[in-house]
Amino acid sequence: MEDKIIEVVKANENFYLAIKNSDFDQMEGLWVRDESVKCVHPGWPMLHGWEAVSQSWKNIFENSGPLDIELRDVESQISGNSGWVICIEKISYKIEDEIHSGYAQSTNIFKLDGAKWLLALHHASPVPAPRGDVSSNEVLQ
């Protein structure tokens, strides 16, 4: 069981590495590629099916600057051929000369496909910034 958890955590790390690198080819290889997949980006409606999910990542990588995502409070679990990782994402991005940050609560569900764990669902919902974490353009009072 411990080996499976390590594999799911590694698959989750590869997902965030693909985001950080804006690497669509890597992202494409991490997902179940059928109509069962779902994805909710922070503030977006749920996307259904590989075609919609795939297009969303293409658009994000083509239209956004580099994203840096730091994970906090990471927990993982396995049940049969399913595994999931929950975490808090600290998403940092640059607008002009300023670094901004936002936070999301994320759930990533993986399915075992042969010997490989593939994403079946990514759901990230915005959450308030923890106390003490602010964007570089915010003024503390």
C-alpha positions in Angstrom: 0.0 0.0 0.0 2.8 2.4 0.9 4.3 1.9 -2.6 1.0 2.9 -4.2 0.8 6.1 -2.1 4.3 7.0 -3.1 3.3 6.5 -6.8 0.2 8.7 -6.5 2.2 11.4 -4.7 4.7 11.3 -7.6 1.9 11.5 -10.2 0.6 14.5 -8.3 4.1 16.1 -8.3 4.3 15.5 -12.1 1.0 17.3 -12.6 2.2 20.4 -10.8 5.6 20.2 -12.6 3.7 20.3 -15.9 1.8 23.4 -14.8 5.0 25.1 -13.6 6.7 24.4 -16.9 3.6 25.1 -19.0 4.4 21.8 -20.6 1.3 20.7 -22.5 2.9 17.4 -23.8 3.7 16.4 -20.2 0.2 17.4 -19.1 -1.4 15.4 -21.8 0.4 12.2 -20.6 -0.9 12.6 -17.1 -4.7 12.3 -17.7 -7.2 9.6 -18.4 -8.0 10.6 -22.0 -11.7 9.9 -22.3 -15.1 11.5 -21.6 -15.0 10.5 -17.9 -12.4 13.1 -16.9 -13.4 16.3 -15.1 -11.6 19.5 -14.2 -12.5 22.6 -12.2 -9.9 25.4 -12.4 -10.2 28.0 -9.6 -13.3 30.1 -10.4 -14.3 28.1 -13.5 -17.3 25.9 -14.1 -16.6 22.1 -14.3 -15.2 20.9 -17.6 -16.4 17.4 -18.7 -14.4 15.1 -21.0 -10.8 15.0 -22.3 -11.4 17.4 -25.2 -12.6 20.2 -22.9 -10.0 19.6 -20.2 -7.2 19.4 -22.8 -8.3 22.7 -24.4 -8.4 24.4 -21.1 -4.7 23.5 -20.4 -3.7 24.6 -23.9 -5.4 28.0 -23.3 -3.9 28.4 -19.8 -0.4 27.6 -21.1 -0.7 29.9 -24.1 -2.3 32.9 -22.4 -0.8 32.9 -18.9 2.7 33.8 -17.8 4.6 31.3 -15.8 2.8 30.0 -12.8 4.6 28.8 -9.6 2.5 26.6 -7.4 3.7 25.7 -3.9 1.8 22.9 -2.2 0.8 22.9 1.5 -1.0 20.5 3.7 -0.7 17.6 1.3 -2.6 14.4 2.2 -3.0 11.3 0.1 -4.9 8.1 0.2 -5.5 4.9 -1.8 -8.6 2.8 -2.2 -8.3 -0.1 -4.6 -7.4 1.3 -8.1 -8.2 4.9 -7.0 -6.0 7.4 -5.2 -6.4 11.0 -4.3 -4.4 13.9 -3.1 -5.8 16.9 -1.3 -3.7 20.0 -0.8 -3.6 23.8 -0.6 -2.1 25.4 -3.7 -0.3 28.8 -3.4 -0.4 30.0 -6.9 2.1 32.8 -7.7 2.2 34.7 -10.9 3.7 38.0 -12.3 1.7 40.9 -13.6 4.0 43.5 -15.0 6.7 43.9 -12.2 4.6 42.6 -9.3 4.3 39.1 -8.0 0.7 38.2 -7.0 -0.5 35.1 -5.1 -3.8 33.3 -4.8 -4.8 30.1 -3.0 -6.9 27.2 -3.9 -8.0 24.0 -2.1 -7.3 21.2 -4.5 -8.5 17.6 -4.9 -6.8 15.4 -7.5 -8.2 12.0 -8.1 -6.1 9.4 -9.9 -7.1 6.0 -11.5 -4.6 3.2 -11.9 -4.3 2.4 -15.6 -2.0 -0.6 -15.9 1.1 0.4 -14.0 0.5 4.2 -14.3 -1.6 6.5 -12.1 -3.6 9.0 -14.3 -5.6 12.0 -13.3 -9.4 11.5 -13.6 -10.4 14.7 -11.8 -8.7 18.0 -10.8 -10.8 20.3 -8.7 -9.4 23.5 -7.4 -11.5 26.1 -5.6 -10.3 29.5 -4.4 -9.8 30.0 -0.7 -8.7 33.1 1.3 -5.0 33.7 1.8 -3.7 32.5 5.2 -2.9 35.3 7.6 0.4 36.8 6.8 0.5 35.9 3.1 -0.3 38.8 0.9 0.5 39.9 -2.7 3.4 42.3 -3.2 1.0 45.1 -4.1 -1.1 44.9 -0.9 -0.6 47.3 2.0 -0.8 45.9 5.5 -2.8 48.0 8.0 
